[in-house]
Amino acid sequence: MKAIIKDVKLKSVFDLWARKPQGLSFADTDAIVLTIKANGKTISETFYCRITANGTLATTGANKLSLKRQKMLQVFINKYISKEKNYNIRKRINEWKGKTIELIECKGEEIKEL
C-alpha cells in the first residue's frame, strides 16, 4: 500500500517526554516524528536517534538497541529519501514531505515497511 509523508518534525526527546521512557538509551536524544497519510487514515511514527552537530546520524556511544533503531532509520532514509552518504538530516528534513513510501498491513493496522 502506498502512503505519502504529510509532515515531518525533528524534535528533542525531551520535547516529547519529561523523562525518557524505559528502553531509550542516553544516546537517544532526538526524535523524528512522521505523519503519514494512507487510504484516508493518518498515521504517526516516531524514530528515536541521535543526530550529530553536522546533521548526520551518530553511531557511537549507543547501546545495541539504540544502534538497531539508528540502523532502521538509516535503512528508511536510504530506501525512501536519499542514498547520499553523510545525509544531513537537520538541514534537509523538510524535503521528506510529499515522498511516497510503502506500508504493509499487519493485523488490521498499517505499519511502514523497512
C-alpha positions as CSV (number, residue, x, y, z in Angstrom):
1,M,0.0,0.0,0.0
2,K,1.4,3.4,-0.9
3,A,1.4,6.3,1.6
4,I,2.6,9.9,1.5
5,I,4.6,11.7,4.1
6,K,2.4,14.7,5.0
7,D,4.5,16.2,7.8
8,V,7.9,15.6,9.5
9,K,9.4,17.2,12.5
10,L,12.7,16.9,14.2
11,K,12.4,17.2,18.0
12,S,14.4,16.6,21.1
13,V,13.3,13.6,23.1
14,F,12.7,16.0,26.0
15,D,10.2,17.9,23.9
16,L,8.1,14.7,23.8
17,W,8.8,13.3,27.3
18,A,9.6,14.9,30.7
19,R,11.7,11.8,31.4
20,K,13.0,9.4,28.8
21,P,10.8,6.3,28.5
22,Q,12.4,3.0,29.5
23,G,14.2,1.4,26.6
24,L,15.7,4.7,25.3
25,S,19.4,5.0,26.0
26,F,21.3,8.1,26.9
27,A,22.4,8.3,23.3
28,D,18.8,8.7,22.0
29,T,18.5,12.4,22.2
30,D,16.5,13.2,19.1
31,A,13.1,12.1,17.7
32,I,11.9,12.3,14.1
33,V,8.1,12.4,14.0
34,L,6.5,11.4,10.7
35,T,2.9,11.9,9.9
36,I,1.8,9.6,7.1
37,K,-1.5,9.6,5.1
38,A,-2.7,6.4,3.5
39,N,-6.3,5.4,2.4
40,G,-7.7,8.4,4.2
41,K,-6.1,7.5,7.5
42,T,-3.4,9.5,9.3
43,I,-0.6,7.5,10.9
44,S,2.2,8.9,13.1
45,E,5.5,7.2,13.5
46,T,8.5,8.3,15.7
47,F,12.1,7.4,15.1
48,Y,14.4,7.9,18.1
49,C,18.0,8.6,17.3
50,R,21.0,10.8,17.9
51,I,21.9,13.3,15.3
52,T,25.4,14.9,15.4
53,A,26.1,18.6,15.1
54,N,26.8,18.2,11.3
55,G,23.3,16.7,10.9
56,T,24.3,13.0,10.3
57,L,23.3,10.0,12.4
58,A,25.6,9.3,15.2
59,T,26.8,5.7,15.7
60,T,29.0,6.0,18.8
61,G,28.0,5.9,22.4
62,A,24.9,3.9,21.9
63,N,23.8,0.5,23.2
64,K,22.8,-2.4,20.9
65,L,19.1,-1.5,20.9
66,S,19.8,2.2,20.1
67,L,22.2,1.1,17.3
68,K,19.4,-1.1,15.9
69,R,16.9,1.8,15.9
70,Q,19.5,4.0,14.2
71,K,20.1,1.3,11.5
72,M,16.3,1.1,10.9
73,L,16.2,4.8,10.4
74,Q,19.2,4.6,8.1
75,V,17.5,1.9,6.0
76,F,14.4,4.1,5.8
77,I,16.4,7.1,4.7
78,N,18.3,5.1,2.1
79,K,15.2,3.4,0.7
80,Y,12.8,6.4,0.5
81,I,14.7,9.7,1.0
82,S,18.3,9.7,-0.3
83,K,21.1,7.2,-0.9
84,E,23.6,10.0,-0.3
85,K,26.3,9.2,2.2
86,N,26.5,11.5,5.2
87,Y,23.0,12.8,4.5
88,N,22.3,16.0,6.6
89,I,19.0,15.3,8.3
90,R,18.9,18.6,10.2
91,K,19.1,20.8,7.0
92,R,17.1,18.6,4.6
93,I,14.3,17.1,6.8
94,N,11.7,19.3,5.1
95,E,12.5,17.6,1.8
96,W,10.8,14.4,3.2
97,K,7.3,15.9,2.9
98,G,5.5,14.6,-0.1
99,K,7.6,11.5,-0.5
100,T,5.8,8.2,-1.2
101,I,6.6,5.2,0.9
102,E,5.3,1.6,1.1
103,L,3.1,0.4,4.0
104,I,2.3,-3.2,4.9
105,E,-0.8,-4.3,6.8
106,C,-0.3,-6.2,10.0
107,K,-3.4,-7.4,11.9
108,G,-5.5,-4.7,10.5
109,E,-3.1,-1.9,11.3
110,E,-0.7,-0.2,8.8
111,I,2.9,-0.1,9.6
112,K,5.7,1.2,7.4
113,E,7.9,-1.2,5.6
114,L,11.5,-1.2,6.4
